[in-house]
C-alpha cells in the first residue's frame, strides 16, 4: 500500500507530501493526487555516455495509484525519466515545462499542457503557476501551487525567481545543499537560496529535496562534485526563522502540512 503514514496524524491534514527520492514527490491536495518528477526504476544517465554520470536506485520505487496529474519541472532525465514515465497511464493529464512537455508527447501522453514561467492554469481546484527555475541550459520551471487545502512552492535546483512575490505558504520543497563542479559553479543552490526562501515565502514547513533517497551516482563527474551545506545546518537556519518546521523526508512517508492563509503572518 502506498504511501505509508508517518507518526504525524494525517486525519486532520488535507495537504500531504510524500518523498519518492531524488526529485520525485507525491502531493495530495485533499483528494487530488499530483505526481512530480518521478524516478521509479532503471538507471538514469545524462546523455548516451554512462561513464560520465550515471544514477542508480538501490530499490525500485512503487508507482502510486489513482493519480490525477503529472507535473514535470524539466526535460532532463532526472525529472523526465523515460523508463519511469513509461509505467504511467498515457491518459494521465500532464502539466510541464515546454521541454518536458515535448518529451511527454513523444512518450505518448495524450493530455499535455506546456506552461512557461508566468503562465497559470487550474486543474481540479489546484491553481498551477509556472515560475522561472534553473537554466540547464534553457530556463526550466519551478511551481507555485495553490489549493484550498494549502499552498506550496517547489523548485528542484534552488533557483528563486525574482518575479515571485512575497507571501505566506504552507510549505516549500527545495534542496538545502549546494552542489557544483569545479569551474562550472553550483547547479544546485539549495544552501544559498534557503535564507531568501524563508524571508520571502515565510513557509510553515520546509521539506528538503533533490539530493535525498536511496540513490547512488557513479561516473567521472560524480567524483568531481563539490557539496556545501548539510541538512543539519539547514535545520538550524529554519529553526532561527521561527514558527517554521524543517523536514528531512524519509522516502515513502506521507507528511501532513498545515494550510495557511495567504498574507498571514507568523
N, C-alpha and C positions, 0 to 999 in steps of 0.2 A: 504494500500500500504506500502511496506517495502523496504528500510528504509525511515524514514523521513529525510529531509535535514536540516542541521544546518544553522546558519546565514551565515557562510562562503560560498562563491560562489564556487560550485564544478565543474563548467563547464570547468575550466582550469586545473583541477587536475585529473590525471589518476590513482592516488592511493588514496583509501579511506578506512577508518576503522570505523566500526560500533560496538559499545559495546553491548553485549547481557546480561551483568550482570555475576557475578561470574567469571568463566574462559572463557566465550564464546565471540567469535568475528566473525564478517563477514568482510572479507578483499576482496577488489576489486582491482585487478591489471589490469587496463584497463577494458576489458570486462570479464576477468577471475575472477570468484567469488569463494572464498575459505572460508569454514566454519570451525571454530576452536573450539574444546572442548565445544559443545553446551549443555545447560540445558534449556529445553523449558517448561517442565510440570512435575507434580508429585514430591513428596519429594525425597530427596536423603539421604542415610544413609551409614555409613562406616561399613559394615557387617550387620548381621541379628538383631542386638540389637539397636533399635531406641533410647532407653533411654540413650545410651552413647553419640551419636552425631547425630542429625537429622537436615537437612536443608529443608526449605520450601520457595517456591516462593509466594510472595503476589499476583502477577498477572502472569498467564502463558504467555510465550512469543510466538509470531507468528513464524512459520517456514519460513525462507527465501525461495524464489523461484529461479528457474534457476541456481542451484548450479553446479559448475564444479568439486569441490574437497572437501573432508572432511579430515581435519588434526587433529589427536588425539595425544596429548602430553604424556598422561599417561593412565594406565589401571584402575586407581582408579575411583570411581563413580562420582566424581565431575569434571572429564574430559571425562569419557567414561560412560555416564549415559544411561542405557538400555532403560528406557521408552522414553527418548528423541530420541535416535538413532532409535527406532522402527518407528518413524514418517518420517524417511528419505527413499528415494528410494534405494533399495538394490543394484542397478546397479551403484550407485554413486561411483566413484573411491575414495579409502581411502589410505592415507599415515599415518603411525602410528608408535609409539614406539612398540617394539616386544610384550610387554604385552597388549597394546591396540589393536594391530593387531589381537591377538588371540581372544580377546573379540569381535571385529568386525566380524571376521569369524564365531564365534559361533552365532552371531545375524543374520547371513545370507547375509552379504555383499559379493559380488562376485568378486570384484576387489580390493584386499587388498595387499598393499606393506609395509612390515615392514622395518624400517630404524634404524640402530644402530648409536650411536654417531660417527661422522666422515664420514658416508656414505651420498651420494647425489644422486638425480635423477632430471630429467627435466620433467615438465608437462605443456603443453600449453604455453611454453615460460617462465615459472617460474622455477628457479633452487632452489630446496629444499635441504638444508643441515641440517642433524640432529646434534645437539650438546649435550654434556653431561649436564643433568639437575640435579634435586633433586634426592637423594637416599631415596625412600619411599616404601619398604626398598631397592629395586634394583634401579640402575641408570635409570632414565627416560629421556625424551627428552626435549631440547629446540629446537628452529628452527631459522635458518638463511635463509631468503627468498630474492632472487634476481630476478628482473624482469626489463625490460626496463622502466616500469612506476615508479620504485622505489625499495628501499631495506629496509628490516625490520628484526629486531631480536625480538624474543618472547620467554620468559621462565617464567612460571607461579609461581615459588616459589622464584625467586631472586637468583638462583644459577648460577653463571657465570663461564663457563668452562675456565680453564687455557689454553686450546688449541685454544680458539677463538682469531684470530689475530686482531690487532688494525686496524681500518678502519673507514670510514665515512659512516653513514647510514641515510636514510630518517627518520626512526623512531625506537624507542624501545618501546615495550609493556612489562611492568613489574609491579609487586607490588611495592608500595612505603612505606609500613609499615612492621615492623617485627611482626610476630605472633608466639607464642610458648606456651609451657606448662611447669609448674614447674618441675625441674629435667631433663626433656627431652630436653629443649632448644628450639630454634626457628626452626620451619619447613617452615616458610615463612620469607625470609631475604631481603625484598624489601628495607627497610631503610638502611641496612648495605651494600647492593650491589650497590645502586644508585651512589655513588661517583665514583666507579671504572667503572661502565657502562658509565657514562658521559665522563670519561677520555679516555677509550679505544675505544669506538664506536662513539663518537662525533655525537650523533644523532641530526637531525634538529628538532625533536619533541620527547617528552616522553609522553606516554599515560599510566595512572595508571590503573591497572588491578587487578583481583583475589578477592579482598575484597569488590567490589562495587556492585551496583544493589540493587533491592528491595528484599533482601534475609533475612530470619530470621533463626537463629540457636538456637536449644534447646538441652537439654540433660546434662548429668553430666559433660562432657568435655567442653561444651560451657561456663559454669560458671567459669571454671579454666583457660580459655585462657588469655594469657598475651600479650598486644599490646603495641608497641613502635613506635612513629612517627605519623605524620598526613600528609594529602595531602598538607596542607598549608606550612608545614615545607619543604616538597619535592619541592613545587613550588619555594620557596626561594632559595633552593640549585640549582635548574635548572636555575633560573634567574642569579645566580652568575657565572654559566658556560659560559654565554654569547652566543647569537645567537641561543638559543635553546628554543623551545616553550613547555610549560607544559600544558597538557590536563587532567583534571579530568572528564572523559567522562560521559555523560548522556546516559543511555541505549536507543537505537533506533535512535540516531542521527548519521548521517554519517559525519565524519571529513575528510576534504581534507588534504593530506600530500604532501609536495613538494618533487619531485625527487632530488637526489643529485648524483654527480659523485663520484664513489669510489676513495678514496685517496685525494679528495678535502679538503680544509681547510676552517675554518670559517674566 
